[in-house]
Amino acid sequence: QSLKGRVDGCISQAKTLVSETKDRYIGLQQLVPTDIAQQLSSLELLWETVSGAMEEKSRDLKRARTVRSEYTADVDEVQDWLQRAEAQVQDRSLDPHKQKEYLMQFQGELGSVDDRMERLTKNGGVLIGNSRDDAEKALVQSTINTLTERLQQFRSCLEQKKHQ
């Protein structure tokens, strides 16, 4: 934000310089010399380029924040669901009818958990690809691998319980 403010200030100064220069020559009832006109045009192109680059970087930053927040939310959601589902499936104190209800409920919820896992994996890949921190890359990859493995183990356990 600070850099954007400084860039906007410089662009404003450049626009003022261009405007005042052109007005000065018009006030003297003369044409702007060709070499000065070319330099002013170059300055206008330069501020457009800088302004566009700043906007692009701002969009990239917003996108990165969105990816990181979606990744974190999905990790939390999948972990919470797995903990709840694993605890319910492993609970031996439930009567068989109630156990079957839970099994059917979790089977139905697997689709949305798979969707979250897919988005989590995609966003994790983006984080790994864009991060400069090797520890963060390793943590994200480890989290994805662990959740994928836990979800696969839960599926196996769910199938075993359904057959029982």
KATA-V616968 format. One line per field, one symbol per residue. phi: phi as a letter, one per 20 degrees, with the letter a starting at -180 (. if undefined). psi: psi as a letter, one per 40 degrees, with the letter a starting at -180 (. if undefined). burial: I if it has 9 or more other ideal C-beta (glycine too) atoms within 8 Angstrom, else O. A space follows every 50 residues. Layout:
phi: ???
psi: ???
burial: ???
This chain:
phi: .fffffffffffffffgffffffffffelcefggffffffffffffffff ffffffffffffffffffffgfffgffffffffffffffefeeffgffff gfffffgfegfffffffffgfffffffffdeeefffgfffffffffffff ffffgfffffffff
psi: dddddddddddddddddddddddddddefiihiddddddddddddddddd dddddddddddddddddddddddddddddddddddddddeheeiiddddd ddddddddeddddddddddddddddddddeiehddddddddddddddddd ddddddddddddd.
burial: OOOIOOIOOIIOOIIOIIOOIIOOIOOOOOOIOOOIIOOIOOIIOIIOOI IOOIOOOIOOOOOIOOIIOIIOOIIOIIIOIIOOIIOIIOOOOIOOOOIO OIIOOIIOIIOOIIOIIOIIIOIIOIIIOOIOOOOIIOOIIOIIOOIIOI IOOIIOIIOOIOOO
